[in-house]
Amino acid sequence: MPDQGDTSSASASSFGGGEDTLVSKLVLKHKLATTQEIKSCLVRKKQLADRGQDKPLSEVLVEQGCVTAAQMQRLIADADQKPAKQLFPGYQLLDKLGKGAMATVYKARQLSLDRVVAVKVLPHRYSENAEFVDRFYREGKAAAKLNHRNIVQAIDVGEAGGYHYFVMEYVDGYTVHDVLAKSKRYPESEAVDLILQIADALAHAHARGLVHRDVKPKNIMLTRDGVAKLADMGLAREVSDTRLAQSEAGRAYGTPYYISPEQIRGEVDIDFRADIYSLGATFYHMVAGRVPFDAPNPTAVMLKHLREQLTPPDHINPELSVGCAEIIEVMMAKRREDRYQSTEEMLEDLRAVREGRPPVHARAIFDVNELANLEEQGSPAEPPVHGSAAAAAQMVAGWKVAVAVLAMLLVLSLIVNVVLLLGS
């Protein structure tokens, strides 16, 4: 389960800015480059990013000849030195499960209960960065507030030997991302079942005032018996935490392919509807086999979330039911006022589609939005048409044309007959 250690989300304004800062400090500390050389490389890094070539500062430093590849490898290896197996009191490290951008996850044994757990460890190189340490402990505290079968459970958090660690439930399985990478897309029934489980987990978190802010395929783990578990509370935030919200104002936290428009704008009052959008983007990817919006670089992807109209998922996957497509479109409405206004409404619609019934809440939202469009435009507008409904509409239109043609032929026939009669 390598992706349990994925913590790749970062501020969209810098994409790797935190890690670049730490690389800069390490390079300066070991006197491998000057401050001016680092500044020049940061300028070069931005130029590359503007062309769609996002590279970490460590790579740019090597390319510009400021540091050799061997020096950079040693620098990172020393900073990522593996902690001793018995370093954490009460736990014995067994194997490395995975390494993300901001942490490494180990399989371990909790000695007191003789059970297998997962231990997320913050690398030494981040221990001097207060922002990373605070975020690490916030993840542990946020997870500790939740107790739900579809959320990876928190067990312990602490510091030992200069390492900050977070102990959590070990999930023997894989992620939704792993499945998408292999089989392109999920059958609708299976996708609905998994999304229902994660929606239920989010409802549990939202009821306790927490917004996850990074729902995506890599953060949905699947056990061998099909239980979905929401992981990685690294970006979770309490809705009531106005101090943290103000400190993050103007910065976009999340993953570009699945981030909500309000997160991209760095709005302060992020709420549960941001999670609904990200879950909708994940749902879209699962049933369509591709992300909702794609582009050469993260900035371009996020601009599409803000401006580009969503291609209905049933236009990509014609086997998708109309109801399922409608749910996804409501979840991914660009204005949060046009999305589900409670997680419970979303759950009710998902259950309805699973049972073959129409999603009443999504239909109601479509009707309200259509009325608003009519008022704005001052003229009739065609309602949104999906899948089989579109085919039916085309069939009706075809019959109308056929009837019109027959009517014209009858009229012509009558005229000809009248002329012939008069002539005789």
Secondary structure, 3 states (H helix, E strand, C coil): CHHHHCCCCEECCCCCHHHHHHHHHHHHHCCCCCHHHHHHHHHHHHHHHHCCCCCCHHHHHHHCCCCCHHHHHHHHHHHCCCCCCCCCCCEEEEEEEEECCCCEEEEEEECCCCEEEEEEEECHHHCCCHHHHHHHHHHHHHHHCCCCCCECCEEEEEEECCEEEEEEECCCEEEHHHHHHHHCCCCHHHHHHHHHHHHHHHHHHHHCCEECCCCCHHHEEEECCCCEEECCCCCCEECCCHHHHHHCCCCCEECCCCCCHHHHCCCCCCCHHHHHHHHHHHHHHHHHCCCCCCCCCHHHHHHHHHHCCCCCHHHHCCCCCHHHHHHHHHHCCCCHHHCCCCHHHHHHHHHHHHCCCCCHHHHHHHHHHHHHHHHHHCCCCCCCCCHHHHHHHHHHHHHHHHHHHHHHHHHHHHHHHHHHHHHC
